[in-house]
Amino acid sequence: MTVGRMVSASGDTIDDAVVLAFRGPQSYTGEDVVEFQVHGGPAVLRSVMEHLMASGARQAEAGEFTLRAVLNEKMDLMQAEGVLAMVEAKTERARRQATFGLTKALGRRIDEVYSLLMSAYGDVTAVLDYPEEGVELNDVRPRLREAEDQLRQLAATAHASRITQQGAKLAIIGRPNVGKSSLLNALLGYERSIVSGTAGTTRDYLEGQLEIRGIPITVIDTAGIRDTDDPIEAEGVAQARDLANHADLVLFLSDQPGDLSDFERETLDGLGDTNLIRVQTKSDLTPESVETTSGWLPTSALDGRGLTELKDSVRDRLLGSADAEELWVGSERHVERIGVALEHLERCDGASEDLMALELQDALEAMGALLGKSEVSEETLSYVFANFCVGK
């Protein structure tokens, strides 16, 4: 480490700087690297860059430092994808998942599956290659089933991983004056939407950003849904329904779930159950002697009751069974390669030995490409590093 003064070719002072030298192969890229730490003003940075490039340096390509690390075998491709996931992580949950890529934990899990397939492939090919030796085929199907089960478990986490990395859209829908804006404000922790006793106050939708159980969420307060002759309000109702249909999860609100209007029932039936939570609002006004309607989660934006349970339900619906899994796959490349491997494993069921060998070979090729065990194509490298920033 050296502290010195940066000067131009003409001798003018540019800035005082700390200069750090990282010698290969111990550096991040595996090559000799020099780092300049200068003051962060835009004019300073612009002048430093101009003089460095005038001296023969060039601007790095997006992700070039990490690409060089991969090419110099300082890290594998899955670790490089972990770097991008770490940079893009918006929540603690997303950051934690990114570390599994960086530390090779995810790679080791996938490598275990690869070893199972390789073992089975070796047994099958031994029988095919040496028929005259009387080699008997060991039962490889238990290993194939185990490999298939593990890959399915990983594939099932892809949706949760995407939600955690990119965020989810949560639509709040219900008739006018049912407490949608109050719930939005309660979830956000501040008054984002105007609350009024007058029905139909919200005719357009409002959005707010929050984090629920480690998931970045855009929550949308929609216009009240009801049958109306007002063309402006009708447009807001249509928009509310459309937002609900395209949301990752819908909170359908009612303060009287046992007395829904035909319009409400029609809307509710059109949403299905997979991405829906039925929420009973204004529970603070409901006498304790009155039982909660089955299938509805009682809440109160006024005193906060039920909000903890609501947040837990949002997490469970968005993450599903993946919440119990330690390792997730999030990259589209991972999902695609695992899907290809699963297709070939499914074809092994009931296949003859020679066909099974071909299917296992293709499954191994897919897994090998995922792990970087085979030669990585230029197309794959371009895909992986397309979203990196210049500084990485």
C-alpha positions in Angstrom: 0.0 0.0 0.0 1.3 3.4 -0.9 0.0 6.9 -0.2 1.0 9.3 -2.9 0.0 12.1 -5.3 -1.4 11.6 -8.7 -0.1 14.0 -11.3 -0.8 14.5 -15.0 1.8 14.2 -17.8 2.3 17.9 -17.6 2.9 17.8 -13.8 -0.4 19.1 -12.6 -1.8 17.6 -9.4 -4.9 15.5 -9.9 -5.5 14.2 -6.4 -3.9 12.5 -3.4 -4.5 8.8 -3.5 -4.0 5.4 -1.8 -2.5 2.8 -4.2 -3.0 -0.9 -3.4 -1.2 -3.6 -5.4 -2.7 -7.1 -5.5 -0.2 -9.6 -6.9 -1.5 -12.6 -8.9 -2.4 -15.3 -8.5 -3.7 -14.3 -5.0 -5.8 -11.4 -6.3 -9.5 -11.4 -7.1 -8.9 -12.0 -10.8 -5.8 -14.1 -10.4 -3.8 -11.4 -12.2 -1.7 -8.4 -11.0 -4.2 -5.7 -10.1 -3.6 -2.1 -9.0 -6.3 -0.2 -7.2 -6.5 3.6 -6.8 -8.5 5.0 -3.9 -9.2 8.7 -4.6 -11.6 11.3 -3.3 -15.1 10.6 -4.6 -16.1 13.8 -6.2 -17.3 13.4 -9.8 -14.8 15.9 -11.2 -11.9 14.0 -9.5 -13.1 10.7 -10.7 -13.5 12.0 -14.3 -10.0 13.5 -14.3 -8.4 10.3 -12.9 -10.2 8.2 -15.5 -9.2 10.5 -18.3 -5.6 10.5 -17.4 -5.4 6.7 -16.8 -7.0 6.0 -20.2 -4.6 8.5 -21.8 -1.8 6.5 -20.3 -3.0 3.2 -22.0 -5.7 1.9 -19.6 -9.3 1.2 -20.8 -12.7 1.1 -19.3 -13.5 -2.4 -18.0 -16.4 -4.3 -19.6 -19.4 -5.2 -17.5 -18.4 -8.0 -15.1 -14.9 -8.2 -16.6 -13.2 -8.5 -13.3 -15.3 -11.5 -12.3 -15.1 -13.0 -15.8 -11.3 -12.9 -15.6 -11.6 -14.6 -12.2 -13.6 -17.4 -13.8 -11.2 -17.7 -16.8 -8.3 -17.9 -14.4 -10.1 -20.5 -12.3 -10.2 -18.3 -9.2 -13.9 -19.1 -9.0 -16.4 -21.2 -10.9 -19.4 -20.0 -12.9 -21.9 -20.6 -10.1 -19.7 -18.5 -7.7 -19.7 -15.8 -10.3 -23.5 -15.9 -10.4 -23.4 -15.6 -6.6 -21.4 -12.4 -7.0 -24.2 -10.9 -9.1 -26.9 -12.2 -6.7 -25.0 -10.6 -3.8 -24.8 -7.2 -5.5 -28.5 -7.3 -6.4 -29.7 -8.6 -3.0 -32.4 -6.2 -1.6 -33.1 -8.1 1.6 -31.2 -10.1 4.2 -32.9 -13.3 2.9 -31.7 -12.6 -0.6 -28.2 -11.8 0.7 -28.0 -15.0 2.6 -29.0 -17.1 -0.4 -26.3 -15.3 -2.5 -23.7 -16.4 0.0 -24.5 -20.1 -0.8 -23.4 -19.5 -4.3 -20.3 -17.6 -3.3 -19.2 -20.2 -0.8 -19.9 -23.1 -3.2 -22.6 -24.6 -0.9 -25.1 -24.7 -3.7 -22.5 -26.1 -6.1 -21.6 -28.9 -3.6 -25.3 -29.8 -3.4 -25.6 -30.0 -7.2 -22.3 -31.9 -7.4 -23.7 -34.6 -5.1 -26.5 -35.2 -7.6 -23.9 -35.2 -10.4 -21.9 -37.9 -8.5 -25.1 -40.0 -8.2 -25.7 -39.8 -11.9 -22.1 -40.5 -12.7 -22.1 -43.6 -10.5 -25.3 -44.9 -12.2 -23.9 -44.1 -15.6 -20.7 -46.0 -14.9 -22.6 -49.1 -13.8 -24.8 -49.1 -17.0 -21.9 -48.5 -19.4 -19.9 -51.3 -17.7 -22.6 -53.8 -18.6 -22.9 -52.5 -22.1 -19.1 -52.3 -22.8 -18.2 -55.7 -21.3 -21.1 -58.1 -22.1 -18.7 -61.1 -22.4 -17.4 -60.6 -18.9 -20.8 -61.4 -17.4 -21.0 -58.1 -15.5 -24.4 -57.8 -13.8 -26.1 -54.5 -13.7 -26.5 -53.1 -10.2 -29.9 -51.7 -9.4 -29.3 -48.0 -10.4 -32.9 -47.0 -10.1 -32.8 -46.0 -6.4 -29.9 -43.7 -7.2 -31.8 -42.2 -10.1 -34.8 -41.7 -7.9 -32.7 -40.0 -5.3 -31.1 -37.7 -7.9 -34.5 -36.9 -9.4 -36.0 -36.1 -5.9 -33.1 -33.8 -5.1 -33.3 -32.0 -8.4 -37.1 -31.5 -8.0 -36.5 -30.1 -4.5 -34.1 -27.6 -6.0 -36.4 -26.7 -8.9 -39.3 -26.1 -6.5 -37.3 -23.3 -4.9 -36.9 -21.3 -8.2 -40.1 -19.3 -7.7 -39.3 -18.4 -4.1 -35.8 -17.3 -5.2 -37.1 -15.1 -7.9 -39.6 -13.5 -5.5 -36.9 -12.9 -2.9 -34.5 -11.4 -5.5 -36.9 -9.4 -7.7 -39.8 -8.7 -5.3 -43.5 -9.5 -5.4 -46.6 -7.6 -6.2 -49.3 -7.7 -3.5 -52.7 -6.4 -4.5 -55.3 -5.3 -1.9 -58.8 -5.6 -3.3 -62.3 -5.3 -1.8 -65.5 -3.3 -1.9 -65.4 0.5 -1.1 -64.8 1.5 2.6 -63.8 -2.0 3.7 -60.4 -0.9 5.0 -58.0 -1.3 2.1 -56.3 2.0 2.6 -56.1 1.5 6.4 -54.5 -1.9 5.9 -52.0 -0.4 3.4 -51.0 2.2 5.9 -50.8 -0.4 8.7 -48.5 -2.6 6.7 -46.3 0.3 5.6 -46.1 1.9 9.1 -47.0 5.3 7.8 -49.9 7.1 6.1 -49.5 6.5 2.4 -53.2 6.5 1.5 -56.0 8.9 2.6 -58.5 7.1 4.9 -62.1 8.3 4.8 -65.5 7.1 5.8 -66.8 8.2 2.4 -67.1 5.2 0.1 -65.2 5.3 -3.2 -62.4 7.7 -2.0 -59.8 5.7 -3.9 -60.5 5.7 -7.6 -57.0 5.1 -8.8 -54.4 2.7 -7.3 -51.6 3.6 -4.9 -48.3 1.7 -4.4 -46.0 1.4 -1.4 -42.7 -0.5 -0.9 -42.1 -2.6 2.1 -40.4 -5.8 3.2 -42.3 -8.7 4.7 -40.4 -11.6 6.2 -37.4 -10.9 4.1 -39.4 -10.5 0.9 -39.3 -7.1 -1.0 -43.0 -6.3 -1.8 -44.8 -3.7 -3.8 -48.2 -3.4 -2.1 -51.0 -2.0 -4.2 -54.1 -0.3 -2.8 -56.8 -0.6 -5.5 -60.1 1.2 -6.0 -63.1 -0.3 -4.3 -64.9 -3.0 -6.4 -68.7 -2.7 -6.8 -71.3 -2.6 -9.5 -71.5 1.1 -10.6 -72.9 3.3 -13.3 -70.2 6.0 -12.8 -67.9 5.6 -15.8 -64.8 6.9 -13.9 -65.4 4.6 -10.9 -66.2 1.7 -13.3 -62.8 2.2 -14.9 -61.1 2.1 -11.5 -63.0 -1.2 -10.7 -61.8 -2.7 -13.9 -58.3 -1.6 -13.2 -58.5 -3.1 -9.7 -59.5 -6.5 -11.1 -56.8 -6.4 -13.7 -54.1 -5.6 -11.1 -55.4 -8.5 -8.9 -55.2 -10.9 -11.9 -51.6 -9.9 -12.5 -50.4 -9.8 -8.9 -48.2 -12.4 -7.3 -50.6 -12.5 -4.3 -54.0 -10.9 -3.6 -55.5 -9.9 -0.3 -59.3 -9.9 -0.7 -60.8 -7.8 2.1 -64.3 -7.8 3.6 -65.6 -6.6 7.0 -68.6 -8.9 6.5 -67.4 -12.0 4.7 -70.7 -13.8 5.5 -72.6 -11.2 3.5 -70.7 -10.7 0.2 -72.5 -9.0 -2.7 -72.9 -10.9 -6.0 -70.2 -8.6 -7.5 -67.8 -9.5 -4.7 -68.5 -13.2 -5.1 -68.0 -13.0 -8.8 -64.6 -11.2 -8.3 -63.5 -13.6 -5.6 -64.4 -16.7 -7.7 -62.4 -15.3 -10.6 -59.2 -15.1 -8.5 -58.9 -18.7 -7.5 -57.2 -19.9 -4.3 -53.5 -20.4 -5.2 -52.6 -16.7 -4.9 -55.3 -15.5 -2.6 -55.6 -14.7 1.1 -59.1 -13.8 2.4 -58.8 -11.1 5.1 -61.6 -10.1 7.5 -61.1 -6.4 8.4 -62.3 -4.3 11.3 -62.1 -7.2 13.8 -61.9 -4.7 16.6 -65.5 -3.9 15.9 -66.6 -7.5 15.9 -68.0 -8.8 19.3 -65.8 -11.6 20.8 -68.9 -13.8 20.9 -69.2 -13.7 17.1 -67.1 -16.5 15.5 -64.7 -15.6 12.7 -65.9 -16.8 9.2 -64.1 -20.0 8.3 -61.2 -19.4 5.8 -60.9 -15.7 6.6 -58.0 -14.2 8.6 -59.3 -11.7 11.1 -57.3 -8.4 11.3 -57.6 -4.9 12.6 -55.6 -2.0 11.1 -56.6 0.1 14.2 -55.1 -2.1 16.9 -52.8 -4.3 14.8 -54.5 -7.6 15.7 -53.9 -10.3 13.1 -51.2 -8.4 11.2 -48.4 -10.7 12.4 -50.4 -13.7 11.2 -51.1 -11.9 7.9 -47.4 -11.3 7.3 -46.7 -15.0 8.0 -49.4 -16.0 5.6 -48.0 -13.7 2.9 -44.6 -15.3 3.4 -46.0 -18.9 3.3 -48.1 -18.2 0.1 -45.2 -16.5 -1.8 -42.4 -18.9 -0.7 -44.4 -22.2 -0.3 -42.4 -25.2 0.7 -39.1 -23.5 -0.3 -39.2 -21.6 2.9 -38.1 -24.8 4.7 -35.2 -25.4 2.2 -31.7 -24.2 3.0 -30.5 -23.8 -0.6 -32.4 -22.2 -3.5 -31.7 -21.9 -7.2 -32.5 -18.6 -8.7 -30.7 -18.2 -11.9 -32.7 -18.9 -15.1 -29.7 -20.8 -16.3 -29.8 -23.1 -13.2 -33.5 -23.7 -13.6 -33.2 -24.5 -17.3 -30.3 -26.9 -16.9 -32.0 -28.7 -14.0 -35.2 -29.0 -16.1 -33.2 -30.6 -18.9 -31.6 -33.1 -16.5 -35.0 -34.0 -15.1 -36.4 -34.6 -18.5 -33.7 -37.1 -19.3 -34.0 -38.8 -15.9 -37.8 -39.2 -16.4 -37.0 -41.0 -19.7 -34.8 -43.5 -17.9 -37.9 -45.0 -16.2 -38.6 -48.3 -18.0 -35.8 -47.7 -20.6 -33.5 -50.4 -21.9 -29.9 -50.3 -20.7 -28.6 -48.8 -23.9 -31.3 -46.1 -24.0 -30.8 -45.4 -20.3 -27.1 -44.9 -20.9 -27.9 -42.3 -23.6 -30.4 -40.4 -21.3 -27.9 -40.4 -18.4 -25.2 -39.1 -20.7 -27.4 -36.2 -21.7 -28.4 -35.6 -18.0 -24.8 -35.5 -17.0 -24.0 -33.1 -19.8 -26.7 -30.7 -18.5 -25.5 -31.0 -14.9 -21.9 -30.6 -16.1 -22.7 -27.4 -17.9 -24.3 -26.1 -14.8 -21.3 -26.9 -12.7 -18.8 -25.8 -15.3 -17.3 -29.3 -15.6 -17.6 -29.2 -19.4 -16.2 -26.4 -21.6 -18.2 -23.3 -21.1 -19.4 -21.7 -24.3 -19.0 -18.1 -25.2 -22.8 -17.8 -25.3 -23.1 -19.0 -21.7 -20.5 -16.6 -20.5 -22.2 -13.7 -22.3 -25.5 -14.7 -20.8 -24.1 -14.9 -17.2 -22.2 -11.6 -17.3 -24.7 -9.6 -19.3 -26.3 -8.1 -16.1 -23.0 -7.3 -14.2 -22.1 -3.7 -13.5 -18.7 -2.4 -14.8 -17.2 -2.3 -11.3 -17.5 -6.1 -10.9 
